[in-house]
Amino acid sequence: MIEFHNVSKRYSNGYEALTGVNLQVGEGEMVFLTGHSGAGKSTLMKLIMLIERPTLGQVIIGGRNLDRLRPSQIPFHRRQVGVVFQNHQLLFDRSVFDNVALPLQIAGVHPREIGRRVRAALDKVGLLEHERAYPITLSGGEQQRVGIARAVVNKPPVLLADEPTGNLDPDLSADIMQLFCEFNQVGVTVLIASHDWSLIRSVGARVLTLEHGQLIHDGALP
């Protein structure tokens, strides 16, 4: 599902964020991405989202070589990749329902279908009764759940999460991680960047570790 073939990324200021990265994440697999701050985790995810392009090498997602996509194909690609951010990136002047509906509205989905999908996503994350609430009235864990609902409302085959539990206490972190496991169990490919070693160990999934832009570990935690 996710393939990196000898991928390097050098920014215009000369900083090389990734160097010769080779990896494969299979369809329906759950994988953690670890590494120190500045190791290249965010750059790797931006390449998957096609926010950045590699300097060298090929990134292939779902059989599509991203380097060969025409500009008109980029929106479709991004709808195939759900993204959950550490800081939620919610719109606080819109209701929970409207935040989750936004990707569908951008995609031109019929309003009746939007309502069905949004409520299904909110039900999945346990927030259906809060659809008319505004994010500012919710707890941090609930806000993160809204972000997850928004990421999966398009039913993407790939779900990325960048430090999704970084601002949450251990109990809430475990709840959020359980949601990712549930999405993975129905076939979604999940890639999570995290420093939470206790959670990573509890899930027992494969771990990719970056150090100074290079992939130094691929497998189970020692």
Summary of the structure (lengths in Angstrom):
residues: 222
radius of gyration: 17.3
end to end distance: 25.5
largest distance: 49.4
contacts: 689
relative contact order: 0.20
helix: 40%
strand: 26%
